[in-house]
Amino acid sequence: MVSTTPTPDSPHPDSLTLEVVELIGEAVARFHEDYEEAAAEHSLTGAQARLLNLLCLEPLPMRRLAQRLKCEPSNVTGIVDRLEARGLVERQPDPADRRVKVAAATSEGRRVARSLRESLRFAREPLAGLSEGERVALRDALRGMLGVV
């Protein structure tokens, strides 16, 4: 009998693991497509929307934003400039080091980000079709994969 339990030292994943990886890839692709459409409905690019969502969690310096977005700091400066011009982001002195500026979401920026998240359609209906127990199990499995407590 062939084992369907993956092992970290196995050179080849089993068929179930490969199927799960494919399904995760498809879910990620659909989520990105929906996210880009939702961003466009708010006259934002996907990068602007991602940056705005990051800043809703906490103010961040440009270098850290660039690391999180996996892009050059000069690109982040341009994105922040455009969001600042719309009143969605503002630059503030870093409380820990006044020489450093951090970008922070404004109240309008937080409102737009919340509206964007609420307008995401992907997975809303499929998730609503799952029982609470199934949603909890899915959440817990995803947390486990991501190492999130």
Disulfide bonds with the S-S distance in Angstrom:
none
